[in-house]
Amino acid sequence: MIESLTLAVTDMKCGGCETNITKKLKVISGVISVVASARNNEISIEYNNELTDIDTIKATIIEAGFGV
């Protein structure tokens, strides 16, 4: 089932940060789309919950050096 999620993310300061976190999230199996906004300090993600989960998404964000 396809779900949408918006998370508050800290330490995103620029377009480079947006690109970095977007690339890291898009390699997760089941992630369909990612829109990162340093300006709003949030990430919107569309994903298939049969292939991934919120914990995996959050762990990936943290591993990339951002807070969630």
LUMLUMDREN-2810 file (N, C-alpha, C; in Angstrom, 1 decimal):
<atoms>
<atom><aa>M</aa><ch>A</ch><at>N</at><xx>0.8</xx><yy>-1.2</yy><zz>0.0</zz></atom>
<atom><aa>M</aa><ch>A</ch><at>CA</at><xx>0.0</xx><yy>0.0</yy><zz>0.0</zz></atom>
<atom><aa>M</aa><ch>A</ch><at>C</at><xx>0.9</xx><yy>1.3</yy><zz>0.0</zz></atom>
<atom><aa>I</aa><ch>A</ch><at>N</at><xx>0.5</xx><yy>2.2</yy><zz>-0.8</zz></atom>
<atom><aa>I</aa><ch>A</ch><at>CA</at><xx>1.3</xx><yy>3.5</yy><zz>-0.9</zz></atom>
<atom><aa>I</aa><ch>A</ch><at>C</at><xx>0.9</xx><yy>4.4</yy><zz>0.2</zz></atom>
<atom><aa>E</aa><ch>A</ch><at>N</at><xx>1.9</xx><yy>4.9</yy><zz>0.9</zz></atom>
<atom><aa>E</aa><ch>A</ch><at>CA</at><xx>1.7</xx><yy>5.9</yy><zz>2.0</zz></atom>
<atom><aa>E</aa><ch>A</ch><at>C</at><xx>2.5</xx><yy>7.1</yy><zz>1.8</zz></atom>
<atom><aa>S</aa><ch>A</ch><at>N</at><xx>2.0</xx><yy>8.2</yy><zz>2.4</zz></atom>
<atom><aa>S</aa><ch>A</ch><at>CA</at><xx>2.8</xx><yy>9.5</yy><zz>2.3</zz></atom>
<atom><aa>S</aa><ch>A</ch><at>C</at><xx>3.1</xx><yy>9.9</yy><zz>3.7</zz></atom>
<atom><aa>L</aa><ch>A</ch><at>N</at><xx>4.3</xx><yy>10.5</yy><zz>3.9</zz></atom>
<atom><aa>L</aa><ch>A</ch><at>CA</at><xx>4.8</xx><yy>10.9</yy><zz>5.2</zz></atom>
<atom><aa>L</aa><ch>A</ch><at>C</at><xx>5.6</xx><yy>12.2</yy><zz>5.1</zz></atom>
<atom><aa>T</aa><ch>A</ch><at>N</at><xx>5.4</xx><yy>13.1</yy><zz>6.0</zz></atom>
<atom><aa>T</aa><ch>A</ch><at>CA</at><xx>6.2</xx><yy>14.3</yy><zz>6.1</zz></atom>
<atom><aa>T</aa><ch>A</ch><at>C</at><xx>6.9</xx><yy>14.3</yy><zz>7.4</zz></atom>
<atom><aa>L</aa><ch>A</ch><at>N</at><xx>8.2</xx><yy>14.5</yy><zz>7.4</zz></atom>
<atom><aa>L</aa><ch>A</ch><at>CA</at><xx>9.0</xx><yy>14.5</yy><zz>8.6</zz></atom>
<atom><aa>L</aa><ch>A</ch><at>C</at><xx>9.7</xx><yy>15.8</yy><zz>8.8</zz></atom>
<atom><aa>A</aa><ch>A</ch><at>N</at><xx>9.8</xx><yy>16.3</yy><zz>10.0</zz></atom>
<atom><aa>A</aa><ch>A</ch><at>CA</at><xx>10.6</xx><yy>17.4</yy><zz>10.4</zz></atom>
<atom><aa>A</aa><ch>A</ch><at>C</at><xx>12.0</xx><yy>16.9</yy><zz>10.4</zz></atom>
<atom><aa>V</aa><ch>A</ch><at>N</at><xx>12.9</xx><yy>17.6</yy><zz>9.7</zz></atom>
<atom><aa>V</aa><ch>A</ch><at>CA</at><xx>14.3</xx><yy>17.2</yy><zz>9.7</zz></atom>
<atom><aa>V</aa><ch>A</ch><at>C</at><xx>15.2</xx><yy>18.4</yy><zz>10.1</zz></atom>
<atom><aa>T</aa><ch>A</ch><at>N</at><xx>16.2</xx><yy>18.2</yy><zz>11.0</zz></atom>
<atom><aa>T</aa><ch>A</ch><at>CA</at><xx>17.1</xx><yy>19.3</yy><zz>11.4</zz></atom>
<atom><aa>T</aa><ch>A</ch><at>C</at><xx>18.4</xx><yy>19.1</yy><zz>10.7</zz></atom>
<atom><aa>D</aa><ch>A</ch><at>N</at><xx>19.1</xx><yy>20.2</yy><zz>10.7</zz></atom>
<atom><aa>D</aa><ch>A</ch><at>CA</at><xx>20.5</xx><yy>20.3</yy><zz>10.1</zz></atom>
<atom><aa>D</aa><ch>A</ch><at>C</at><xx>20.5</xx><yy>20.3</yy><zz>8.6</zz></atom>
<atom><aa>M</aa><ch>A</ch><at>N</at><xx>19.4</xx><yy>20.4</yy><zz>7.9</zz></atom>
<atom><aa>M</aa><ch>A</ch><at>CA</at><xx>19.4</xx><yy>20.6</yy><zz>6.5</zz></atom>
<atom><aa>M</aa><ch>A</ch><at>C</at><xx>19.5</xx><yy>22.1</yy><zz>6.2</zz></atom>
<atom><aa>K</aa><ch>A</ch><at>N</at><xx>20.6</xx><yy>22.6</yy><zz>5.6</zz></atom>
<atom><aa>K</aa><ch>A</ch><at>CA</at><xx>20.9</xx><yy>24.0</yy><zz>5.5</zz></atom>
<atom><aa>K</aa><ch>A</ch><at>C</at><xx>20.8</xx><yy>24.6</yy><zz>4.1</zz></atom>
<atom><aa>C</aa><ch>A</ch><at>N</at><xx>20.9</xx><yy>23.7</yy><zz>3.1</zz></atom>
<atom><aa>C</aa><ch>A</ch><at>CA</at><xx>21.0</xx><yy>24.2</yy><zz>1.7</zz></atom>
<atom><aa>C</aa><ch>A</ch><at>C</at><xx>20.6</xx><yy>23.2</yy><zz>0.7</zz></atom>
<atom><aa>G</aa><ch>A</ch><at>N</at><xx>20.6</xx><yy>23.6</yy><zz>-0.6</zz></atom>
<atom><aa>G</aa><ch>A</ch><at>CA</at><xx>20.2</xx><yy>22.7</yy><zz>-1.7</zz></atom>
<atom><aa>G</aa><ch>A</ch><at>C</at><xx>21.1</xx><yy>21.4</yy><zz>-1.7</zz></atom>
<atom><aa>G</aa><ch>A</ch><at>N</at><xx>22.4</xx><yy>21.5</yy><zz>-1.3</zz></atom>
<atom><aa>G</aa><ch>A</ch><at>CA</at><xx>23.2</xx><yy>20.4</yy><zz>-1.3</zz></atom>
<atom><aa>G</aa><ch>A</ch><at>C</at><xx>22.7</xx><yy>19.3</yy><zz>-0.3</zz></atom>
<atom><aa>C</aa><ch>A</ch><at>N</at><xx>22.3</xx><yy>19.8</yy><zz>0.8</zz></atom>
<atom><aa>C</aa><ch>A</ch><at>CA</at><xx>21.7</xx><yy>18.9</yy><zz>1.8</zz></atom>
<atom><aa>C</aa><ch>A</ch><at>C</at><xx>20.5</xx><yy>18.2</yy><zz>1.3</zz></atom>
<atom><aa>E</aa><ch>A</ch><at>N</at><xx>19.6</xx><yy>19.0</yy><zz>0.6</zz></atom>
<atom><aa>E</aa><ch>A</ch><at>CA</at><xx>18.4</xx><yy>18.4</yy><zz>0.0</zz></atom>
<atom><aa>E</aa><ch>A</ch><at>C</at><xx>18.7</xx><yy>17.3</yy><zz>-0.9</zz></atom>
<atom><aa>T</aa><ch>A</ch><at>N</at><xx>19.7</xx><yy>17.6</yy><zz>-1.8</zz></atom>
<atom><aa>T</aa><ch>A</ch><at>CA</at><xx>20.1</xx><yy>16.6</yy><zz>-2.8</zz></atom>
<atom><aa>T</aa><ch>A</ch><at>C</at><xx>20.7</xx><yy>15.4</yy><zz>-2.1</zz></atom>
<atom><aa>N</aa><ch>A</ch><at>N</at><xx>21.5</xx><yy>15.6</yy><zz>-1.1</zz></atom>
<atom><aa>N</aa><ch>A</ch><at>CA</at><xx>22.2</xx><yy>14.4</yy><zz>-0.4</zz></atom>
<atom><aa>N</aa><ch>A</ch><at>C</at><xx>21.1</xx><yy>13.5</yy><zz>0.2</zz></atom>
<atom><aa>I</aa><ch>A</ch><at>N</at><xx>20.2</xx><yy>14.1</yy><zz>1.0</zz></atom>
<atom><aa>I</aa><ch>A</ch><at>CA</at><xx>19.2</xx><yy>13.3</yy><zz>1.6</zz></atom>
<atom><aa>I</aa><ch>A</ch><at>C</at><xx>18.2</xx><yy>12.6</yy><zz>0.6</zz></atom>
<atom><aa>T</aa><ch>A</ch><at>N</at><xx>17.9</xx><yy>13.3</yy><zz>-0.4</zz></atom>
<atom><aa>T</aa><ch>A</ch><at>CA</at><xx>17.0</xx><yy>12.8</yy><zz>-1.4</zz></atom>
<atom><aa>T</aa><ch>A</ch><at>C</at><xx>17.7</xx><yy>11.5</yy><zz>-2.1</zz></atom>
<atom><aa>K</aa><ch>A</ch><at>N</at><xx>18.9</xx><yy>11.6</yy><zz>-2.4</zz></atom>
<atom><aa>K</aa><ch>A</ch><at>CA</at><xx>19.6</xx><yy>10.5</yy><zz>-3.1</zz></atom>
<atom><aa>K</aa><ch>A</ch><at>C</at><xx>19.7</xx><yy>9.3</yy><zz>-2.1</zz></atom>
<atom><aa>K</aa><ch>A</ch><at>N</at><xx>20.0</xx><yy>9.5</yy><zz>-0.8</zz></atom>
<atom><aa>K</aa><ch>A</ch><at>CA</at><xx>20.1</xx><yy>8.5</yy><zz>0.1</zz></atom>
<atom><aa>K</aa><ch>A</ch><at>C</at><xx>18.7</xx><yy>7.8</yy><zz>0.3</zz></atom>
<atom><aa>L</aa><ch>A</ch><at>N</at><xx>17.6</xx><yy>8.5</yy><zz>0.3</zz></atom>
<atom><aa>L</aa><ch>A</ch><at>CA</at><xx>16.3</xx><yy>7.9</yy><zz>0.5</zz></atom>
<atom><aa>L</aa><ch>A</ch><at>C</at><xx>15.8</xx><yy>7.2</yy><zz>-0.7</zz></atom>
<atom><aa>K</aa><ch>A</ch><at>N</at><xx>16.1</xx><yy>7.7</yy><zz>-1.9</zz></atom>
<atom><aa>K</aa><ch>A</ch><at>CA</at><xx>15.6</xx><yy>7.1</yy><zz>-3.1</zz></atom>
<atom><aa>K</aa><ch>A</ch><at>C</at><xx>16.2</xx><yy>5.7</yy><zz>-3.4</zz></atom>
<atom><aa>V</aa><ch>A</ch><at>N</at><xx>17.3</xx><yy>5.3</yy><zz>-2.7</zz></atom>
<atom><aa>V</aa><ch>A</ch><at>CA</at><xx>17.9</xx><yy>4.0</yy><zz>-2.9</zz></atom>
<atom><aa>V</aa><ch>A</ch><at>C</at><xx>17.2</xx><yy>2.9</yy><zz>-2.1</zz></atom>
<atom><aa>I</aa><ch>A</ch><at>N</at><xx>16.4</xx><yy>3.4</yy><zz>-1.1</zz></atom>
<atom><aa>I</aa><ch>A</ch><at>CA</at><xx>15.6</xx><yy>2.4</yy><zz>-0.3</zz></atom>
<atom><aa>I</aa><ch>A</ch><at>C</at><xx>14.5</xx><yy>1.8</yy><zz>-1.2</zz></atom>
<atom><aa>S</aa><ch>A</ch><at>N</at><xx>14.5</xx><yy>0.5</yy><zz>-1.2</zz></atom>
<atom><aa>S</aa><ch>A</ch><at>CA</at><xx>13.5</xx><yy>-0.3</yy><zz>-1.9</zz></atom>
<atom><aa>S</aa><ch>A</ch><at>C</at><xx>12.1</xx><yy>0.1</yy><zz>-1.4</zz></atom>
<atom><aa>G</aa><ch>A</ch><at>N</at><xx>11.2</xx><yy>0.6</yy><zz>-2.2</zz></atom>
<atom><aa>G</aa><ch>A</ch><at>CA</at><xx>9.9</xx><yy>0.9</yy><zz>-1.8</zz></atom>
<atom><aa>G</aa><ch>A</ch><at>C</at><xx>9.6</xx><yy>2.4</yy><zz>-1.8</zz></atom>
<atom><aa>V</aa><ch>A</ch><at>N</at><xx>10.7</xx><yy>3.2</yy><zz>-1.8</zz></atom>
<atom><aa>V</aa><ch>A</ch><at>CA</at><xx>10.6</xx><yy>4.7</yy><zz>-1.8</zz></atom>
<atom><aa>V</aa><ch>A</ch><at>C</at><xx>10.2</xx><yy>5.1</yy><zz>-3.2</zz></atom>
<atom><aa>I</aa><ch>A</ch><at>N</at><xx>9.1</xx><yy>5.8</yy><zz>-3.3</zz></atom>
<atom><aa>I</aa><ch>A</ch><at>CA</at><xx>8.6</xx><yy>6.2</yy><zz>-4.7</zz></atom>
<atom><aa>I</aa><ch>A</ch><at>C</at><xx>9.1</xx><yy>7.7</yy><zz>-5.0</zz></atom>
<atom><aa>S</aa><ch>A</ch><at>N</at><xx>8.9</xx><yy>8.6</yy><zz>-4.0</zz></atom>
<atom><aa>S</aa><ch>A</ch><at>CA</at><xx>9.3</xx><yy>9.9</yy><zz>-4.3</zz></atom>
<atom><aa>S</aa><ch>A</ch><at>C</at><xx>9.8</xx><yy>10.6</yy><zz>-3.0</zz></atom>
<atom><aa>V</aa><ch>A</ch><at>N</at><xx>10.6</xx><yy>11.6</yy><zz>-3.1</zz></atom>
<atom><aa>V</aa><ch>A</ch><at>CA</at><xx>11.2</xx><yy>12.4</yy><zz>-2.0</zz></atom>
<atom><aa>V</aa><ch>A</ch><at>C</at><xx>11.2</xx><yy>13.8</yy><zz>-2.4</zz></atom>
<atom><aa>V</aa><ch>A</ch><at>N</at><xx>10.7</xx><yy>14.7</yy><zz>-1.5</zz></atom>
<atom><aa>V</aa><ch>A</ch><at>CA</at><xx>10.8</xx><yy>16.1</yy><zz>-1.7</zz></atom>
<atom><aa>V</aa><ch>A</ch><at>C</at><xx>11.4</xx><yy>16.7</yy><zz>-0.4</zz></atom>
<atom><aa>A</aa><ch>A</ch><at>N</at><xx>12.6</xx><yy>17.2</yy><zz>-0.5</zz></atom>
<atom><aa>A</aa><ch>A</ch><at>CA</at><xx>13.3</xx><yy>17.7</yy><zz>0.7</zz></atom>
<atom><aa>A</aa><ch>A</ch><at>C</at><xx>13.3</xx><yy>19.2</yy><zz>0.6</zz></atom>
<atom><aa>S</aa><ch>A</ch><at>N</at><xx>13.0</xx><yy>19.9</yy><zz>1.7</zz></atom>
<atom><aa>S</aa><ch>A</ch><at>CA</at><xx>13.0</xx><yy>21.3</yy><zz>1.8</zz></atom>
<atom><aa>S</aa><ch>A</ch><at>C</at><xx>13.8</xx><yy>21.8</yy><zz>3.0</zz></atom>
<atom><aa>A</aa><ch>A</ch><at>N</at><xx>15.0</xx><yy>22.4</yy><zz>2.7</zz></atom>
<atom><aa>A</aa><ch>A</ch><at>CA</at><xx>15.8</xx><yy>22.9</yy><zz>3.8</zz></atom>
<atom><aa>A</aa><ch>A</ch><at>C</at><xx>15.1</xx><yy>24.2</yy><zz>4.3</zz></atom>
<atom><aa>R</aa><ch>A</ch><at>N</at><xx>14.5</xx><yy>24.9</yy><zz>3.5</zz></atom>
<atom><aa>R</aa><ch>A</ch><at>CA</at><xx>13.7</xx><yy>26.1</yy><zz>3.9</zz></atom>
<atom><aa>R</aa><ch>A</ch><at>C</at><xx>12.7</xx><yy>25.8</yy><zz>5.0</zz></atom>
<atom><aa>N</aa><ch>A</ch><at>N</at><xx>12.0</xx><yy>24.7</yy><zz>4.8</zz></atom>
<atom><aa>N</aa><ch>A</ch><at>CA</at><xx>10.9</xx><yy>24.3</yy><zz>5.7</zz></atom>
<atom><aa>N</aa><ch>A</ch><at>C</at><xx>11.3</xx><yy>23.3</yy><zz>6.7</zz></atom>
<atom><aa>N</aa><ch>A</ch><at>N</at><xx>12.6</xx><yy>22.8</yy><zz>6.6</zz></atom>
<atom><aa>N</aa><ch>A</ch><at>CA</at><xx>13.1</xx><yy>21.8</yy><zz>7.5</zz></atom>
<atom><aa>N</aa><ch>A</ch><at>C</at><xx>12.2</xx><yy>20.6</yy><zz>7.5</zz></atom>
<atom><aa>E</aa><ch>A</ch><at>N</at><xx>11.9</xx><yy>20.1</yy><zz>6.3</zz></atom>
<atom><aa>E</aa><ch>A</ch><at>CA</at><xx>11.0</xx><yy>18.9</yy><zz>6.3</zz></atom>
<atom><aa>E</aa><ch>A</ch><at>C</at><xx>11.3</xx><yy>18.1</yy><zz>5.0</zz></atom>
<atom><aa>I</aa><ch>A</ch><at>N</at><xx>10.9</xx><yy>16.8</yy><zz>5.1</zz></atom>
<atom><aa>I</aa><ch>A</ch><at>CA</at><xx>11.0</xx><yy>15.9</yy><zz>3.9</zz></atom>
<atom><aa>I</aa><ch>A</ch><at>C</at><xx>9.6</xx><yy>15.3</yy><zz>3.8</zz></atom>
<atom><aa>S</aa><ch>A</ch><at>N</at><xx>9.1</xx><yy>15.3</yy><zz>2.5</zz></atom>
<atom><aa>S</aa><ch>A</ch><at>CA</at><xx>7.9</xx><yy>14.6</yy><zz>2.2</zz></atom>
<atom><aa>S</aa><ch>A</ch><at>C</at><xx>8.3</xx><yy>13.3</yy><zz>1.4</zz></atom>
<atom><aa>I</aa><ch>A</ch><at>N</at><xx>7.8</xx><yy>12.2</yy><zz>1.8</zz></atom>
<atom><aa>I</aa><ch>A</ch><at>CA</at><xx>8.1</xx><yy>10.9</yy><zz>1.2</zz></atom>
<atom><aa>I</aa><ch>A</ch><at>C</at><xx>6.9</xx><yy>10.1</yy><zz>0.9</zz></atom>
<atom><aa>E</aa><ch>A</ch><at>N</at><xx>6.9</xx><yy>9.5</yy><zz>-0.3</zz></atom>
<atom><aa>E</aa><ch>A</ch><at>CA</at><xx>5.8</xx><yy>8.6</yy><zz>-0.7</zz></atom>
<atom><aa>E</aa><ch>A</ch><at>C</at><xx>6.5</xx><yy>7.3</yy><zz>-0.9</zz></atom>
<atom><aa>Y</aa><ch>A</ch><at>N</at><xx>5.9</xx><yy>6.2</yy><zz>-0.2</zz></atom>
<atom><aa>Y</aa><ch>A</ch><at>CA</at><xx>6.6</xx><yy>4.9</yy><zz>-0.2</zz></atom>
<atom><aa>Y</aa><ch>A</ch><at>C</at><xx>5.6</xx><yy>3.8</yy><zz>-0.1</zz></atom>
<atom><aa>N</aa><ch>A</ch><at>N</at><xx>6.0</xx><yy>2.6</yy><zz>-0.5</zz></atom>
<atom><aa>N</aa><ch>A</ch><at>CA</at><xx>5.2</xx><yy>1.4</yy><zz>-0.4</zz></atom>
<atom><aa>N</aa><ch>A</ch><at>C</at><xx>5.5</xx><yy>0.8</yy><zz>0.9</zz></atom>
<atom><aa>N</aa><ch>A</ch><at>N</at><xx>4.5</xx><yy>0.7</yy><zz>1.8</zz></atom>
<atom><aa>N</aa><ch>A</ch><at>CA</at><xx>4.8</xx><yy>0.2</yy><zz>3.2</zz></atom>
<atom><aa>N</aa><ch>A</ch><at>C</at><xx>4.9</xx><yy>-1.3</yy><zz>3.2</zz></atom>
<atom><aa>E</aa><ch>A</ch><at>N</at><xx>4.8</xx><yy>-2.0</yy><zz>2.1</zz></atom>
<atom><aa>E</aa><ch>A</ch><at>CA</at><xx>5.0</xx><yy>-3.4</yy><zz>2.0</zz></atom>
<atom><aa>E</aa><ch>A</ch><at>C</at><xx>6.5</xx><yy>-3.7</yy><zz>1.7</zz></atom>
<atom><aa>L</aa><ch>A</ch><at>N</at><xx>7.2</xx><yy>-2.6</yy><zz>1.3</zz></atom>
<atom><aa>L</aa><ch>A</ch><at>CA</at><xx>8.7</xx><yy>-2.8</yy><zz>1.0</zz></atom>
<atom><aa>L</aa><ch>A</ch><at>C</at><xx>9.6</xx><yy>-2.1</yy><zz>2.0</zz></atom>
<atom><aa>T</aa><ch>A</ch><at>N</at><xx>9.1</xx><yy>-1.1</yy><zz>2.6</zz></atom>
<atom><aa>T</aa><ch>A</ch><at>CA</at><xx>9.9</xx><yy>-0.4</yy><zz>3.6</zz></atom>
<atom><aa>T</aa><ch>A</ch><at>C</at><xx>9.0</xx><yy>0.2</yy><zz>4.7</zz></atom>
<atom><aa>D</aa><ch>A</ch><at>N</at><xx>9.6</xx><yy>0.7</yy><zz>5.8</zz></atom>
<atom><aa>D</aa><ch>A</ch><at>CA</at><xx>8.8</xx><yy>1.3</yy><zz>6.9</zz></atom>
<atom><aa>D</aa><ch>A</ch><at>C</at><xx>9.4</xx><yy>2.6</yy><zz>7.4</zz></atom>
<atom><aa>I</aa><ch>A</ch><at>N</at><xx>8.7</xx><yy>3.2</yy><zz>8.3</zz></atom>
<atom><aa>I</aa><ch>A</ch><at>CA</at><xx>9.1</xx><yy>4.5</yy><zz>8.8</zz></atom>
<atom><aa>I</aa><ch>A</ch><at>C</at><xx>10.5</xx><yy>4.4</yy><zz>9.5</zz></atom>
<atom><aa>D</aa><ch>A</ch><at>N</at><xx>10.7</xx><yy>3.4</yy><zz>10.3</zz></atom>
<atom><aa>D</aa><ch>A</ch><at>CA</at><xx>11.9</xx><yy>3.2</yy><zz>11.0</zz></atom>
<atom><aa>D</aa><ch>A</ch><at>C</at><xx>13.1</xx><yy>3.2</yy><zz>10.1</zz></atom>
<atom><aa>T</aa><ch>A</ch><at>N</at><xx>13.0</xx><yy>2.5</yy><zz>8.9</zz></atom>
<atom><aa>T</aa><ch>A</ch><at>CA</at><xx>14.1</xx><yy>2.4</yy><zz>7.9</zz></atom>
<atom><aa>T</aa><ch>A</ch><at>C</at><xx>14.3</xx><yy>3.8</yy><zz>7.4</zz></atom>
<atom><aa>I</aa><ch>A</ch><at>N</at><xx>13.3</xx><yy>4.5</yy><zz>7.1</zz></atom>
<atom><aa>I</aa><ch>A</ch><at>CA</at><xx>13.4</xx><yy>5.9</yy><zz>6.5</zz></atom>
<atom><aa>I</aa><ch>A</ch><at>C</at><xx>14.1</xx><yy>6.8</yy><zz>7.5</zz></atom>
<atom><aa>K</aa><ch>A</ch><at>N</at><xx>13.7</xx><yy>6.8</yy><zz>8.8</zz></atom>
<atom><aa>K</aa><ch>A</ch><at>CA</at><xx>14.3</xx><yy>7.6</yy><zz>9.8</zz></atom>
<atom><aa>K</aa><ch>A</ch><at>C</at><xx>15.7</xx><yy>7.3</yy><zz>10.0</zz></atom>
<atom><aa>A</aa><ch>A</ch><at>N</at><xx>16.1</xx><yy>6.0</yy><zz>10.0</zz></atom>
<atom><aa>A</aa><ch>A</ch><at>CA</at><xx>17.4</xx><yy>5.5</yy><zz>10.2</zz></atom>
<atom><aa>A</aa><ch>A</ch><at>C</at><xx>18.3</xx><yy>6.0</yy><zz>9.1</zz></atom>
<atom><aa>T</aa><ch>A</ch><at>N</at><xx>17.8</xx><yy>6.0</yy><zz>7.9</zz></atom>
<atom><aa>T</aa><ch>A</ch><at>CA</at><xx>18.6</xx><yy>6.5</yy><zz>6.7</zz></atom>
<atom><aa>T</aa><ch>A</ch><at>C</at><xx>18.9</xx><yy>8.0</yy><zz>6.8</zz></atom>
<atom><aa>I</aa><ch>A</ch><at>N</at><xx>17.9</xx><yy>8.8</yy><zz>7.3</zz></atom>
<atom><aa>I</aa><ch>A</ch><at>CA</at><xx>18.1</xx><yy>10.2</yy><zz>7.5</zz></atom>
<atom><aa>I</aa><ch>A</ch><at>C</at><xx>19.1</xx><yy>10.5</yy><zz>8.5</zz></atom>
<atom><aa>I</aa><ch>A</ch><at>N</at><xx>19.1</xx><yy>9.7</yy><zz>9.6</zz></atom>
<atom><aa>I</aa><ch>A</ch><at>CA</at><xx>20.1</xx><yy>9.9</yy><zz>10.7</zz></atom>
<atom><aa>I</aa><ch>A</ch><at>C</at><xx>21.5</xx><yy>9.5</yy><zz>10.2</zz></atom>
<atom><aa>E</aa><ch>A</ch><at>N</at><xx>21.6</xx><yy>8.4</yy><zz>9.5</zz></atom>
<atom><aa>E</aa><ch>A</ch><at>CA</at><xx>22.8</xx><yy>7.9</yy><zz>9.0</zz></atom>
<atom><aa>E</aa><ch>A</ch><at>C</at><xx>23.5</xx><yy>8.9</yy><zz>8.0</zz></atom>
<atom><aa>A</aa><ch>A</ch><at>N</at><xx>22.6</xx><yy>9.7</yy><zz>7.3</zz></atom>
<atom><aa>A</aa><ch>A</ch><at>CA</at><xx>23.1</xx><yy>10.7</yy><zz>6.4</zz></atom>
<atom><aa>A</aa><ch>A</ch><at>C</at><xx>23.5</xx><yy>12.0</yy><zz>7.1</zz></atom>
<atom><aa>G</aa><ch>A</ch><at>N</at><xx>23.4</xx><yy>12.0</yy><zz>8.5</zz></atom>
<atom><aa>G</aa><ch>A</ch><at>CA</at><xx>23.9</xx><yy>13.2</yy><zz>9.2</zz></atom>
<atom><aa>G</aa><ch>A</ch><at>C</at><xx>22.8</xx><yy>14.2</yy><zz>9.6</zz></atom>
<atom><aa>F</aa><ch>A</ch><at>N</at><xx>21.6</xx><yy>13.9</yy><zz>9.5</zz></atom>
<atom><aa>F</aa><ch>A</ch><at>CA</at><xx>20.5</xx><yy>14.8</yy><zz>9.8</zz></atom>
<atom><aa>F</aa><ch>A</ch><at>C</at><xx>19.7</xx><yy>14.3</yy><zz>11.0</zz></atom>
<atom><aa>G</aa><ch>A</ch><at>N</at><xx>19.1</xx><yy>15.2</yy><zz>11.7</zz></atom>
<atom><aa>G</aa><ch>A</ch><at>CA</at><xx>18.2</xx><yy>14.8</yy><zz>12.8</zz></atom>
<atom><aa>G</aa><ch>A</ch><at>C</at><xx>16.7</xx><yy>14.7</yy><zz>12.3</zz></atom>
<atom><aa>V</aa><ch>A</ch><at>N</at><xx>16.0</xx><yy>13.9</yy><zz>12.9</zz></atom>
<atom><aa>V</aa><ch>A</ch><at>CA</at><xx>14.6</xx><yy>13.7</yy><zz>12.5</zz></atom>
<atom><aa>V</aa><ch>A</ch><at>C</at><xx>13.7</xx><yy>13.5</yy><zz>13.8</zz></atom>
</atoms>
